[in-house]
Amino acid sequence: MRSLTFVDLFAGCGGLALGFKHEGFEPAAAVEIDREAAHTYASNIDPQIYVEDIASVNDRRAWPKVDVVIGGPPCQGFSQLGTRDPDDPRNRLWREYLRALDLTEAKVFVMENVPQLLRSEQFDLFRRQVERRGFSVVAGVLSAADYGVPQLRRRAIAIGSLLGKPSLPGPSHGQNDPAKLPLETVRRALAGLPLAPDGKNWHVSRPGIRPTSIIRYIAVPPDGGNRFQMQTALEQEGRGDLVPDCWRNKVTGTTDVFGRLWWDKPSATIRTEFFKPEKGRYLHPTEHRPITVREAARLQSFADDFIFSSNQSMISVARQIGNAVPPILAAAIARAVRTQMAQLGRGSSKPERRQTAMVAVGSPNVK
């Protein structure tokens, strides 16, 4: 049977596309406004990507007839970390998603976003519009760790289909469940990387760390320590001056700030500023430093041969990684889509074998 094809909207660096490509889907076109993220996409997924505001993309070649439309509109208007402004213009980009569905005549779509999306008025409006077009829609919140990603990352996934009722993928991994594979861990994800960043292939940590910050890092106990333990240790060492008043006066909450990852658990959610421990649980389990860019990419399930240009800034590459859909999660979603389409004679039930840059966590080829 012919290969199934897709258009990728708000493509980022290509995490969602990578999972679909791994499962035998062929990229036909993509749209991404961030030039550096688009460069990464072109280097790893497909060069046919339009680098502009999606509302301005009128080139008919950007909207070929395809089987599937995928993509995650910007989430800042919905995210708990943002302003959650219902009038944020980015919240209305679903209308461009709808335009892409009309122009490409896709039979299936996959939309990804933060969990808050599913409780928003904007999603209700979008859902009503696609259901009027005949799409059956299923939506839910998936945890990436349940699909083999070494990270506790929860994302809203909506799948719509003109071919019948779609299904979200069932979890393949779980805690203390003999019917499932064990959860992947930070230890397995980072296996083979030098403990001391060697500067190769983005194995670099935050530059210019101040001596006072290193003293704080040392005061955080290994393997899961947190800022409360750090504060106690600093007070006992007579270095209470290194405890900011905002921490001293806030005795609950923000437990992940200046926290260490656990070796034998999935990581905390990798966001765009994972190189800043003051933003979350981003300290290495044992080393006195934040995780490196390469370590974050591994925790997102990008393989080491996924290319992030050395000509880009660390801030840009970190943003691309933090905003990405973990490719292993994307592949699980793609398999669910492919299975449904195969059952209806729309494509093969087996993916074409290809070399794509996805980590098989803990496997010998992870160098």
C-alpha angles and dihedrals in degrees: 000000000000121000117264115241135211144191116216120214124196082007101180113185092330110265095139093042091049091059092049092046090051089056094054102267116138120225113232102175141338140199126211128159096202107085097205093048088049090052090054090049092050091049095052110022115021136324093227096097129132113220104206145080106302091229089062096050105108100145104122090218088067090065108049120166105272141164099236139026115204134179149108119242114221109287104201093106091056102034122109086226093057134061092273088218109177088205094054103132090223088067090068095057087100085083088065088048088054091050090053091052090052095047098044094041088220117182095208136032135191119200122188128191146130116305092253089069092076091059094048130106089229092061091048089054092047092048093051091050096051093043088055086057090055101262120145108215133204120181136177146140116269127194111221091215089065089064101047102276112135091229139083097233122151118200135173113240124189121185121189127188138183088197099069138291110335125213134219113234117266118240116268097188133048147159116266092346113132090198091062137053116260118264114269117248142213089246093058094041094053096040112136098019115119113254088226110060108248097193093241121132093353095309086144131126132209110304125228098026109181121235091242090057091053090052088055092048091052090052092058109091116241125261105024103352118156142206094266090060089045091053092050092049093049092049091051090050092051092249097115087132087077092062108091116228090237089063095041091053095045107067096169135044132026089070091157094061109109089359126146124234118245117243096219102040133065114272126257116264111298107228131179097275099045089138089071113076089194086069098056149309095328105128116116112256093250111357120089096241143071117270116276128245091254092049090052091049089052091050088052087052097249111145121233092252092062101109122235108177117247087217092068125085122255089242091056095046091046090051090051092050095045093048095048129105106240104255093224090056089046090053091054090053091047091052091053090051093045092049093054092047092048091052088058094046095253097121148339121303090218125064121236110253111250140154109256129162102253124135119238092205113236095004122138093250092065101100 
